[in-house]
């Protein structure tokens, strides 16, 4: 079915604000050309890519069995409730990631499979998420929502730019897609006409229009609309409160209190709240169809994040990844729990006979299998969701001994599920038939 034209979409509007609406059963708000089409056909299919740098615990990343009886290693334990919609993929890799150095060369081409330029030069390849975003530009307000929870590192490490370690999404071979670190600005991008600081609540700005619209929909859709507006209000309030606890990640400032005013819009200093807000914003983007393509970089490869709120504050993420310790497993589970959190929120959003999770594919990956060994000869990859009925979960797919175990073959398969059929991508000309 052709992608709906953004010009035919129905929005709630206020001064300086445009807010997309969630899927509704009694009103065609997404500009679908055939109002008689089934609910499952009307709901769009989304792609969410979640990246965690430095790999995972070498002995706890595994899955076996199938369906609800699938057994999961310790890293994936937070996803136990979604085993029937989880696809565990073993053995894929990028050949170019085995060249050059560790970290940068293993991350900058993770979603493209492209060769990387060395010597501090920046040259990679367009990532598959951006290929999809460019193909469907104009169908949604935000073609691609690129989020991050750790600032990019502009340094050079072993002759390769650390910008490769800081970006997984690339709009062109020479342009990493700018990522949004500030939850408030990411939120504004979804709902405001211009992403800028403002005192007025987005929700307050559209309340009059929302009240008028509410009169013309069914009772069930009124409940759905109210739930959606409540979720927007909740995120707004949490953004307003973010960073007010006063404890910074992993270090203590020399001043007990800041000697300059705190910026109104900033990065939450609690990494747990920061990541949770970004998960909420991705879900809101999907729920409102403001975007259908989003990436969330939880941290950089070679990450310097610390986790004092988890009781793990003696070592930065990168060094902790070398240990395969109980604390490293705790951090891994903290990351996969964010994927489970998004899955639960998406699964609670009903879209006809399916849920938003049924109409989404969440891809979680890292630049290496194990941080202790920097092993990129096989990559940790899981898919979660139904892809609009095109992805079967509850499976373990093992390509370790296959002739076709290219990461780009997976991307070819995923692009096809989103209606973008290309002869080749990166170093692959053959999709993974099982996916």
RODO-2510 file (C-alpha; in nm, 4 decimals, decimal comma):
residues 435
     n   res          X          Y          Z
     1     x     0,0000     0,0000     0,0000
     2     x     0,1459     0,3423    -0,0882
     3     x     0,2630     0,5484     0,2058
     4     x     0,0049     0,8086     0,3096
     5     x     0,0773     1,1637     0,2035
     6     x     0,1675     1,3897     0,4951
     7     x    -0,0537     1,6610     0,3441
     8     x    -0,3642     1,4467     0,4016
     9     x    -0,2844     1,3758     0,7649
    10     x    -0,5027     1,5164     1,0431
    11     x    -0,3216     1,7075     1,3194
    12     x    -0,4032     1,8883     1,6389
    13     x    -0,2812     2,2440     1,6052
    14     x    -0,2014     2,5369     1,8304
    15     x     0,0184     2,8435     1,8176
    16     x     0,3555     2,7233     1,6921
    17     x     0,2633     2,3579     1,7528
    18     x     0,1576     2,0678     1,5317
    19     x     0,0777     1,7386     1,7038
    20     x     0,0111     1,4199     1,5094
    21     x    -0,2697     1,1923     1,6245
    22     x    -0,2533     0,8228     1,7129
    23     x    -0,4369     0,5645     1,5034
    24     x    -0,8141     0,5825     1,5585
    25     x    -1,0845     0,3421     1,4524
    26     x    -1,3641     0,5959     1,3898
    27     x    -1,1648     0,8613     1,2033
    28     x    -0,9141     0,8262     0,9222
    29     x    -0,6437     1,0561     1,0610
    30     x    -0,3396     0,9132     0,8837
    31     x    -0,4339     1,0031     0,5272
    32     x    -0,4847     0,6472     0,4048
    33     x    -0,6380     0,6509     0,0580
    34     x    -0,8805     0,3649     0,1248
    35     x    -1,0880     0,4272     0,4392
    36     x    -1,2423     0,0826     0,4008
    37     x    -0,9025    -0,0853     0,4397
    38     x    -0,8609    -0,3066     0,7433
    39     x    -0,7085    -0,1653     1,0614
    40     x    -0,4008    -0,3857     1,0275
    41     x    -0,3428    -0,2518     0,6740
    42     x    -0,3828     0,1098     0,7838
    43     x    -0,1338     0,0954     1,0695
    44     x     0,2218     0,1744     0,9509
    45     x     0,5201    -0,0483     1,0138
    46     x     0,8004     0,1116     1,2140
    47     x     1,1702     0,0440     1,2558
    48     x     1,3527     0,1091     1,5814
    49     x     1,7263     0,0387     1,6137
    50     x     1,8737     0,0252     1,9638
    51     x     2,2519     0,0212     2,0019
    52     x     2,4600    -0,0640     2,3084
    53     x     2,8355    -0,0150     2,2705
    54     x     3,1191    -0,2478     2,3787
    55     x     2,9307    -0,5748     2,3333
    56     x     2,7887    -0,7951     2,6086
    57     x     2,8885    -1,0567     2,8632
    58     x     3,0680    -1,3255     2,6615
    59     x     2,9045    -1,6192     2,8391
    60     x     2,5540    -1,4778     2,8841
    61     x     2,4508    -1,3752     2,5328
    62     x     2,2623    -1,6784     2,4003
    63     x     1,9205    -1,8244     2,3318
    64     x     1,7942    -2,1724     2,2467
    65     x     1,4600    -2,3372     2,1863
    66     x     1,1573    -2,1672     2,0356
    67     x     0,8348    -1,9866     2,1145
    68     x     0,7324    -1,9374     2,4756
    69     x     0,9711    -2,2211     2,5721
    70     x     1,2775    -2,0379     2,4420
    71     x     1,5598    -2,0259     2,6983
    72     x     1,7510    -1,7007     2,7293
    73     x     2,0979    -1,6226     2,8580
    74     x     2,1413    -1,3787     3,1423
    75     x     2,1798    -1,0706     2,9207
    76     x     1,8400    -1,1295     2,7594
    77     x     1,6562    -1,2251     3,0787
    78     x     1,4624    -0,8924     3,0901
    79     x     1,3000    -0,9924     2,7592
    80     x     1,1514    -1,3193     2,8868
    81     x     0,7928    -1,1958     2,8499
    82     x     0,8507    -1,1423     2,4762
    83     x     1,0162    -1,4713     2,3811
    84     x     0,7403    -1,5540     2,1332
    85     x     0,8091    -1,2275     1,9493
    86     x     1,1869    -1,2365     1,9768
    87     x     1,4176    -1,3510     1,6969
    88     x     1,7718    -1,4317     1,8130
    89     x     2,0234    -1,4206     1,5274
    90     x     2,3683    -1,5730     1,5651
    91     x     2,6733    -1,5545     1,3411
    92     x     2,6260    -1,2376     1,1348
    93     x     2,9205    -1,0028     1,0875
    94     x     3,0612    -0,7170     0,8780
    95     x     3,3811    -0,8090     0,6980
    96     x     3,4973    -0,4456     0,6955
    97     x     3,4716    -0,4374     1,0749
    98     x     3,7579    -0,6869     1,0966
    99     x     3,9908    -0,4350     0,9333
   100     x     4,1398    -0,1239     1,0884
   101     x     4,1194    -0,0839     1,4652
   102     x     3,8819    -0,1859     1,7396
   103     x     3,5810     0,0231     1,8472
   104     x     3,5767     0,2847     1,5668
   105     x     3,6162     0,0347     1,2834
   106     x     3,3596    -0,1942     1,4427
   107     x     3,0917     0,0714     1,4899
   108     x     3,1043     0,3285     1,2101
   109     x     2,9884     0,0753     0,9516
   110     x     2,7622    -0,1358     1,1732
   111     x     2,4468    -0,0429     0,9789
   112     x     2,6115    -0,0085     0,6385
   113     x     2,8925    -0,2639     0,6060
   114     x     3,0978     0,0064     0,4291
   115     x     3,4773     0,0497     0,4308
   116     x     3,5964     0,3203     0,6688
   117     x     3,8555     0,5864     0,5940
   118     x     4,1463     0,6099     0,8372
   119     x     4,3832     0,8905     0,9329
   120     x     4,1147     1,0952     1,1024
   121     x     3,9197     1,1316     0,7766
   122     x     3,5417     1,0687     0,7877
   123     x     3,4055     0,8344     0,5228
   124     x     3,1700     0,5430     0,5844
   125     x     2,8448     0,4546     0,4066
   126     x     2,4775     0,5451     0,4187
   127     x     2,3160     0,3286     0,6879
   128     x     2,0127     0,1170     0,6079
   129     x     1,7863     0,3106     0,8456
   130     x     1,8611     0,6319     0,6564
   131     x     1,8080     0,4623     0,3220
   132     x     1,4620     0,3711     0,4471
   133     x     1,4031     0,7209     0,5893
   134     x     1,5043     0,8836     0,2598
   135     x     1,2769     0,6498     0,0656
   136     x     0,9728     0,7476     0,2728
   137     x     1,0578     1,1150     0,3267
   138     x     0,7339     1,3156     0,3231
   139     x     0,5200     1,0390     0,4691
   140     x     0,5779     1,1586     0,8248
   141     x     0,6663     1,4841     0,9952
   142     x     1,0088     1,3514     1,1026
   143     x     1,1631     1,1146     0,8443
   144     x     1,4118     0,9799     1,0992
   145     x     1,4408     1,0387     1,4721
   146     x     1,8016     0,9817     1,5797
   147     x     1,8507     0,9804     1,9567
   148     x     2,1550     0,9377     2,1797
   149     x     2,2393     0,9240     2,5482
   150     x     2,6134     0,9993     2,5305
   151     x     2,7838     1,2854     2,3525
   152     x     2,9882     1,2074     2,0393
   153     x     3,3636     1,1801     2,0849
   154     x     3,5608     1,3819     1,8248
   155     x     3,9022     1,2338     1,9147
   156     x     4,1132     0,9928     1,7094
   157     x     4,1861     0,6408     1,8380
   158     x     4,4536     0,4282     1,6730
   159     x     4,4365     0,6270     1,3470
   160     x     4,0540     0,6225     1,3194
   161     x     3,8133     0,8988     1,4126
   162     x     3,6134     0,8277     1,7262
   163     x     3,3120     0,9810     1,5514
   164     x     3,2772     0,6327     1,4029
   165     x     3,2340     0,5036     1,7579
   166     x     2,9777     0,7719     1,8335
   167     x     2,7368     0,7308     1,5401
   168     x     2,5514     0,4329     1,3978
   169     x     2,3202     0,6301     1,1672
   170     x     2,4719     0,7876     0,8544
   171     x     2,2791     1,0093     0,6108
   172     x     2,5614     0,9846     0,3560
   173     x     2,9111     0,8339     0,3479
   174     x     3,0564     1,1580     0,4850
   175     x     2,7724     1,2698     0,7134
   176     x     2,6776     1,0943     1,0362
   177     x     2,3142     1,1782     1,1039
   178     x     2,2989     1,4437     1,3779
   179     x     2,1717     1,2813     1,6956
   180     x     1,9602     1,4490     1,9583
   181     x     2,0903     1,4193     2,3139
   182     x     1,8372     1,6552     2,4718
   183     x     1,5012     1,4921     2,5490
   184     x     1,3219     1,8276     2,5442
   185     x     1,4450     1,9102     2,1939
   186     x     1,3667     1,5596     2,0662
   187     x     1,0187     1,6010     2,2101
   188     x     0,9856     1,9437     2,0459
   189     x     1,0881     1,8026     1,7123
   190     x     0,7970     1,5604     1,7196
   191     x     0,5367     1,8163     1,8206
   192     x     0,6510     2,1738     1,7624
   193     x     0,6797     2,3451     1,4271
   194     x     1,0307     2,4523     1,5254
   195     x     1,2505     2,2772     1,7808
   196     x     1,3322     2,5603     2,0185
   197     x     1,3040     2,6434     2,3842
   198     x     0,9563     2,7575     2,4826
   199     x     0,7673     2,8151     2,8032
   200     x     0,4309     2,6892     2,6773
   201     x     0,3405     2,3240     2,7125
   202     x     0,2912     2,1481     2,3796
   203     x    -0,0224     1,9874     2,5192
   204     x    -0,1653     2,3157     2,6475
   205     x    -0,1191     2,4684     2,3031
   206     x    -0,3439     2,2118     2,1317
   207     x    -0,6047     2,1520     2,4036
   208     x    -0,8732     2,3664     2,2373
   209     x    -0,8317     2,1830     1,9088
   210     x    -0,8273     1,8497     2,0939
   211     x    -1,1598     1,9277     2,2662
   212     x    -1,3233     2,0100     1,9314
   213     x    -1,1815     1,6978     1,7695
   214     x    -1,2917     1,4781     2,0604
   215     x    -1,6599     1,5534     1,9926
   216     x    -1,6411     1,3872     1,6507
   217     x    -1,4947     1,0477     1,7424
   218     x    -1,6329     0,7328     1,9011
   219     x    -1,6382     0,6655     2,2738
   220     x    -1,3558     0,4127     2,2337
   221     x    -1,1472     0,6651     2,0404
   222     x    -1,2120     0,9308     2,3052
   223     x    -1,0554     0,6972     2,5601
   224     x    -0,7608     0,6332     2,3268
   225     x    -0,7190     1,0061     2,2644
   226     x    -0,7311     1,0803     2,6379
   227     x    -0,4709     0,8104     2,7088
   228     x    -0,2462     0,9511     2,4379
   229     x    -0,2728     1,3089     2,5662
   230     x    -0,2034     1,1843     2,9203
   231     x     0,1129     1,0126     2,7977
   232     x     0,2279     1,3340     2,6305
   233     x     0,1643     1,5269     2,9533
   234     x     0,3563     1,2682     3,1567
   235     x     0,6646     1,2943     2,9353
   236     x     0,6470     1,6739     2,9427
   237     x     0,6395     1,6737     3,3212
   238     x     0,9284     1,4286     3,3470
   239     x     1,1376     1,6363     3,1075
   240     x     1,0685     1,9420     3,3227
   241     x     1,1897     1,7521     3,6304
   242     x     1,4900     1,5848     3,4655
   243     x     1,8244     1,6749     3,6166
   244     x     1,6865     1,8307     3,9337
   245     x     1,8210     1,5585     4,1625
   246     x     2,1640     1,7190     4,1495
   247     x     2,3900     1,4129     4,1352
   248     x     2,6112     1,3889     3,8299
   249     x     2,7150     1,0619     3,6658
   250     x     3,0084     0,9039     3,8361
   251     x     3,1933     1,2084     3,9723
   252     x     3,1539     1,4781     4,2294
   253     x     3,2011     1,8436     4,1338
   254     x     3,4272     2,0659     4,3396
   255     x     3,1312     2,2928     4,4136
   256     x     2,8489     2,1680     4,6310
   257     x     2,6067     2,3735     4,4212
   258     x     2,6539     2,5172     4,0723
   259     x     2,7753     2,8760     4,0618
   260     x     2,5896     2,9515     3,7369
   261     x     2,2182     2,9125     3,6590
   262     x     2,1131     2,5689     3,5349
   263     x     2,0019     2,5729     3,1684
   264     x     1,6292     2,5255     3,1311
   265     x     1,6720     2,2547     2,8680
   266     x     1,9555     2,0109     2,9276
   267     x     2,0655     1,6511     2,9441
   268     x     1,9351     1,4650     3,2482
   269     x     2,2272     1,3816     3,4771
   270     x     2,0645     1,0567     3,5852
   271     x     2,1469     0,8119     3,3051
   272     x     1,8465     0,5945     3,3977
   273     x     1,6050     0,8827     3,3517
   274     x     1,7812     0,9965     3,0349
   275     x     1,7499     0,6571     2,8671
   276     x     1,3922     0,6089     2,9826
   277     x     1,2906     0,9480     2,8450
   278     x     1,4459     0,8670     2,5099
   279     x     1,2596     0,5349     2,5020
   280     x     0,9357     0,7205     2,5768
   281     x     1,0031     0,9717     2,3013
   282     x     1,0685     0,6973     2,0457
   283     x     0,7394     0,5291     2,1428
   284     x     0,5544     0,8614     2,1188
   285     x     0,7021     0,9167     1,7742
   286     x     0,5754     0,5782     1,6614
   287     x     0,2422     0,6086     1,8409
   288     x     0,1601     0,9377     1,6693
   289     x     0,3147     0,8393     1,3356
   290     x     0,5333     1,1475     1,3621
   291     x     0,8139     0,9133     1,2546
   292     x     0,8457     0,5517     1,1412
   293     x     1,2231     0,5235     1,1587
   294     x     1,4219     0,5840     1,4759
   295     x     1,7584     0,4901     1,6231
   296     x     1,8555     0,5105     1,9877
   297     x     2,2239     0,4968     2,0780
   298     x     2,2274     0,4140     2,4476
   299     x     2,5998     0,4820     2,4646
   300     x     2,9099     0,5131     2,2493
   301     x     3,1411     0,2330     2,1710
   302     x     3,4457     0,2950     2,3953
   303     x     3,1877     0,4512     2,6296
   304     x     3,2716     0,6609     2,9351
   305     x     2,9303     0,6288     3,1031
   306     x     2,9131     0,5304     3,4693
   307     x     2,6183     0,3840     3,6572
   308     x     2,6213     0,4985     4,0207
   309     x     2,2455     0,4472     4,0522
   310     x     2,3031     0,0760     3,9855
   311     x     2,5770     0,0524     4,2453
   312     x     2,8410     0,0170     3,9716
   313     x     3,0516     0,3308     3,9945
   314     x     3,4077     0,2086     4,0173
   315     x     3,4750     0,1746     3,6450
   316     x     3,3562     0,3347     3,3207
   317     x     3,1479     0,1260     3,0808
   318     x     3,4325     0,0577     2,8371
   319     x     3,6704    -0,0797     3,0998
   320     x     3,3943    -0,2733     3,2719
   321     x     3,3217    -0,4463     2,9397
   322     x     3,6635    -0,6142     2,9627
   323     x     3,5718    -0,8015     3,2788
   324     x     3,2764    -1,0386     3,2080
   325     x     3,1882    -0,9820     3,5728
   326     x     2,8585    -0,9872     3,7609
   327     x     2,8539    -0,6075     3,7449
   328     x     2,9026    -0,6177     3,3680
   329     x     2,6033    -0,8506     3,3395
   330     x     2,4036    -0,6082     3,5556
   331     x     2,4799    -0,3250     3,3112
   332     x     2,3913    -0,5465     3,0148
   333     x     2,0560    -0,6291     3,1703
   334     x     1,9995    -0,2609     3,2410
   335     x     2,0308    -0,1991     2,8658
   336     x     1,8114    -0,4884     2,7515
   337     x     1,5535    -0,3835     3,0108
   338     x     1,5186    -0,0585     2,8131
   339     x     1,4234    -0,2636     2,5082
   340     x     1,1713    -0,4549     2,7191
   341     x     1,0324    -0,1246     2,8480
   342     x     0,9735    -0,0007     2,4936
   343     x     0,8212    -0,3331     2,3931
   344     x     0,5744    -0,3169     2,6825
   345     x     0,4698     0,0381     2,5944
   346     x     0,4258    -0,0474     2,2265
   347     x     0,2355    -0,3642     2,3100
   348     x    -0,0110    -0,1619     2,5179
   349     x    -0,1034     0,0503     2,2139
   350     x    -0,3865    -0,1176     2,0237
   351     x    -0,4021    -0,0584     1,6483
   352     x    -0,6986    -0,2535     1,5179
   353     x    -0,6349    -0,6237     1,5615
   354     x    -0,2664    -0,5669     1,6233
   355     x    -0,0628    -0,3688     1,8717
   356     x     0,2048    -0,1140     1,7903
   357     x     0,4634    -0,3797     1,8816
   358     x     0,3062    -0,6108     1,6245
   359     x     0,3531    -0,3307     1,3723
   360     x     0,7143    -0,2579     1,4685
   361     x     1,0540    -0,4223     1,4327
   362     x     1,2986    -0,3340     1,7090
   363     x     1,6562    -0,4277     1,6231
   364     x     1,9064    -0,4400     1,9086
   365     x     2,2742    -0,4794     1,8263
   366     x     2,6272    -0,3931     1,9276
   367     x     2,9590    -0,3470     1,7539
   368     x     3,1107    -0,6646     1,8957
   369     x     2,9953    -0,9817     2,0638
   370     x     3,2134    -0,9544     2,3719
   371     x     3,3870    -0,6505     2,5133
   372     x     3,6370    -0,8769     2,6866
   373     x     3,7703    -1,0049     2,3539
   374     x     3,6606    -0,7254     2,1134
   375     x     3,5263    -1,0069     1,8977
   376     x     3,3485    -0,8723     1,5884
   377     x     3,3653    -1,1991     1,3919
   378     x     3,0033    -1,2488     1,4983
   379     x     2,7678    -0,9790     1,6205
   380     x     2,4957    -0,9824     1,8857
   381     x     2,1639    -0,9288     1,7053
   382     x     1,8036    -0,9652     1,8152
   383     x     1,4776    -0,8598     1,6525
   384     x     1,1645    -0,7918     1,8548
   385     x     0,8151    -0,7322     1,7208
   386     x     0,6005    -0,8426     1,4314
   387     x     0,6773    -0,6046     1,1458
   388     x     0,3102    -0,5771     1,0516
   389     x     0,2746    -0,9541     1,0377
   390     x     0,5893    -1,0020     0,8270
   391     x     0,8243    -1,1175     1,1026
   392     x     0,7814    -1,4429     1,2923
   393     x     0,9183    -1,4408     1,6455
   394     x     1,0078    -1,7153     1,8897
   395     x     1,3006    -1,8341     1,6779
   396     x     1,6760    -1,8802     1,6957
   397     x     1,8488    -1,8380     1,3585
   398     x     2,2094    -1,9585     1,3428
   399     x     2,4210    -1,8422     1,0467
   400     x     2,7625    -1,9111     1,1963
   401     x     2,8333    -2,1912     0,9461
   402     x     2,6302    -2,0426     0,6610
   403     x     2,7770    -1,9222     0,3322
   404     x     2,5707    -1,6058     0,3733
   405     x     2,6214    -1,4535     0,7136
   406     x     2,6619    -1,0904     0,6181
   407     x     2,5014    -0,8312     0,8405
   408     x     2,4000    -0,6441     0,5259
   409     x     2,1994    -0,9488     0,4183
   410     x     1,9829    -0,8912     0,7235
   411     x     1,9374    -0,5282     0,6200
   412     x     1,8284    -0,6381     0,2723
   413     x     1,5651    -0,8581     0,4349
   414     x     1,4445    -0,5778     0,6613
   415     x     1,4307    -0,3215     0,3795
   416     x     1,2129    -0,5630     0,1847
   417     x     0,9682    -0,5863     0,4751
   418     x     0,9296    -0,2094     0,4584
   419     x     0,8582    -0,2180     0,0868
   420     x     1,2024    -0,1032    -0,0255
   421     x     1,3453    -0,3625    -0,2636
   422     x     1,7033    -0,3080    -0,3760
   423     x     1,9391    -0,5427    -0,5572
   424     x     2,2235    -0,4925    -0,3130
   425     x     2,3189    -0,3137     0,0038
   426     x     2,6677    -0,2767     0,1448
   427     x     2,8571    -0,5955     0,0700
   428     x     2,5486    -0,8156     0,0175
   429     x     2,3342    -0,9066    -0,2798
   430     x     2,1406    -1,1823    -0,1020
   431     x     1,8834    -1,1317     0,1758
   432     x     1,8420    -1,3777     0,4631
   433     x     1,5513    -1,5873     0,3410
   434     x     1,4636    -1,7102     0,6922
   435     x     1,4117    -1,3565     0,8214
***
